[in-house]
Amino acid sequence: MAQTKKIALYMVIVFVLYTIITSPDRAADLVQIGFEGISSAAKGVGAFMTALVS
């Protein structure tokens, strides 16, 4: 089982590197979208916590 996880992790890393090398503009767009999603989620949690305290 551990060997399977290790192989899957290596495959994901190779895929990410391949994507970055072959299409850096698209990879940058995906990273930006990911960070915007994380930021939006953090703002939502902050608003929720503020509403609980108020």
LINFEN-V21251 format. One record per backbone hydrogen bond with DSSP energy under -0.5 kcal/mol. CO is the residue of the C=O (numbers start at 1). NH is the residue of the N-H. E is the energy in kcal/mol with one decimal. If there is no record, write none. Layout:
CO:NH:E + CO:NH:E
//
This chain:
1:5:-1.9 + 2:6:-2.1 + 3:7:-2.2 + 4:8:-2.5 + 5:9:-2.4 + 6:10:-2.3 + 7:11:-2.3 + 8:12:-2.3 + 9:13:-2.4 + 10:14:-2.5 + 11:15:-2.4 + 12:16:-2.6 + 13:17:-2.6 + 14:18:-2.6 + 15:19:-2.5 + 16:20:-2.5 + 17:21:-2.5 + 18:22:-2.7 + 19:23:-2.2 + 23:27:-2.2 + 24:28:-2.2 + 25:29:-2.0 + 26:30:-2.2 + 27:31:-2.1 + 28:32:-2.3 + 29:33:-2.4 + 30:34:-2.2 + 31:35:-2.5 + 32:36:-2.4 + 33:37:-2.1 + 34:38:-2.2 + 35:39:-2.6 + 36:40:-2.4 + 37:41:-2.3 + 38:42:-2.4 + 39:43:-2.3 + 40:44:-2.1 + 41:45:-2.3 + 42:46:-2.4 + 43:47:-2.5 + 44:48:-2.2 + 45:49:-2.6 + 46:50:-2.3 + 47:51:-2.1 + 48:52:-1.9 + 49:53:-2.0 + 50:54:-2.2
//
